[in-house]
């Protein structure tokens, strides 16, 4: 049954609908893959096989009874350990929450469960999601399946590594400064940060902030679209929710998109190995007959805007509610919370002024282009024992998130952005292309990504940890 876990989620779903496999078959196949590979990469944590078997059996019983089952019926998943789950621990990667079991599921988890997904546990994340390298004192480090001495990225690093290894069929993640995109690029999967609030956000916290959002991850673009159809359903409790209409079947664009190409998003340091792969990817784009020009939006103020709003959002989240126990979490989280608490009204006003200007300039830019292609990451996966890289291409990084600026600068544009497998560097490590569309143009972006995926098939290259590689 090992071949089942290599199939795209949409194909697994088709087999179940045709009764060629059962949900229990799919679960057993994924559990075998976890037994074979999870010790090497540490992607899935808080596993509860009994709960998973009960959920799979319920799907099978519904199918046998002829009942209507949801669009994710039988698909195996594990939820990011920042999102609350009633049946599994939610640790936030912090010893302070090592035994925390929420009373109820988050909206995202509840929707996936109602759609028939079979959750078996959680995926690993950095402590409170801070930083794009997945390690914490509760569950340890998640390692890159293409080279287990290297980082898997983050903060959705566990989700991305689990996907590429075939330990789950679909996965949820979240993204503030690249947490869906960076690990997707480094694990050769697809991560999609939608237009703000296509996936509704409800519950505690500041609902007016749009910097961080939940989103889908998958091994293919079609898998991501399938999950987005569930996550993006309307919810009147979110005043900023922006519904989109996904087609029943995703197809490539009907006309060639006008493509802008950015090597460095405003002069950022990018390692040559990343740029070399992306230049070959550009050849593919032009080979499709899509017109390509060197261009990028005006990104003035993006870094300052992101840093301010990030600190404010972290300070108003779970880490900001720790009170005197804040000193018990990692120093980077402490620093963000303290910076966020120190912000004044003028600081916030200035950040929102920058945000408004960036959204306006992005809208003007995308009146001339349909798609912007840029690097997802500034360097290859770094050694797993590092906390973060201090330099990139000889340039010193000012902070622990400095090397993520290719994603952070795009976050504040208010545009949908997707990380697509773009190829491999000379060391056999994956590289992602960041595909960026106009605000609200999520479906058009998915169509373009599908065409590029079909033209390259880089997503088919499995990692050495599960017997793949070149």
Buried (B, 14 or more C-beta within 10 A) or exposed (E): EEEBBBBBBBBBBEBBEEEEBBBBBBBBBBBBBBEBBBEBBBBBBBBBEEBBBEBBBBBBEBBEEEEEBBBBBBBBBBBBBBBBBBBBBBBBBBBBBEEEBBEEBBBBBBBBBEBBBBBBBBBBBBBBBBBBBBBBBBBEBBBBBBBBEBBBBBBBBBBBBBBBBBBBBBBBBBBBBBBBBBBBBBBBBBBBBBBBBBBBBBEEBEBEBBBBBBBBBBBBBBBBBBBBBBBBBEBEEBEEBBEBEBEEEBEBBEEBBBBBBBBBBBEBBBBEBBBBBBEEBBEBBEEBEBEBEEBBBBBEBBBBBBBBBBBBBBBBBBBBEBEEEBEEBBEBBBBBBEBBBEBEEEBEEBBEEBBEBBBEBBBEBBEEBBBBBBBBBBBBBBEBEEBBBEEBBEEEBEEBBBBBBBBBBBBBBBBBBBBBBBBBBEEEBBBBBBBBBBBBBBBBBBBBBBBBBEBBEBBEBBBBBBEBBE
